């Protein structure tokens, strides 16, 4: 049982279960994701949007992105994930289990329960073994686990690669949040919001792959307007989730960057691409704080 839970924790937080070599095809496809920069007299902060999982074959760590990274003194990400999946499980599982004993099945009406069971069966997961969990955990699991079958790989994801590059270069790696804080964003959602999240994932499960394919193309082309439209469409059914996972965090990160501008140096900030697209983006919150993020043309 615990081995199974550790595997799920690893999958949910996109941590590979075993080290893998980064296989870069001989003829990689060029990608030019969007990059921004915030500057004052003695501080420079680059803002780069990430995709947590990618398929092999995209060449994005070059040109202006690599130049900005090489100039930077440190890498800042949403969270610094532990290398050992067991560490993630030790934090995640106690928070995911409903300590009151209320079952997941009792939270869903008959139609929702039937659709949820079918979705779990379609990806080979035992729905009955998730009955002890709060709704956000199976929702997260369903939204991530199928990606591996579609050819997406966390080792190819931007965070994993940037982490490797930073370690090779001896750059410090920092996180805006701790793992406990990040899991807490899901865990503290109201029950109605968690159920809406789960039902949305179940309903859109067949669209997961095509939607991510679209997002990756838009990210690769640096088309933030299109990316924002795709993101807004996927978040329309879960406004509470958007507020908690995007807008509130953008505001806090803007405060952190504002404070960091008081220190000299250069930072490479890499957060999910959705945080840097559309209304209430991180750039919008920075502007409210008197900081202008300029798009780097390359």
TAHU-V437113 format. One record per helix or strand. SS is the DSSP state (@ for helix, = for strand). FROM is the first residue (numbers start at 1). TO is the last residue. If there is no record, write none. Layout:
BEGIN
ss=SS from=FROM to=TO
ss=SS from=FROM to=TO
END
This chain:
BEGIN
ss=@ from=2 to=12
ss== from=29 to=30
ss== from=35 to=39
ss== from=43 to=50
ss== from=54 to=54
ss== from=58 to=59
ss=@ from=63 to=71
ss== from=74 to=79
ss=@ from=85 to=96
ss== from=97 to=97
ss=@ from=105 to=107
ss=@ from=110 to=122
ss=@ from=127 to=130
ss== from=133 to=133
ss=@ from=135 to=149
ss== from=153 to=153
ss=@ from=154 to=156
ss=@ from=158 to=169
ss== from=172 to=177
ss=@ from=179 to=187
ss=@ from=191 to=203
ss=@ from=205 to=220
ss=@ from=224 to=235
ss=@ from=239 to=260
ss== from=265 to=272
ss=@ from=273 to=276
ss=@ from=282 to=288
ss== from=294 to=295
END
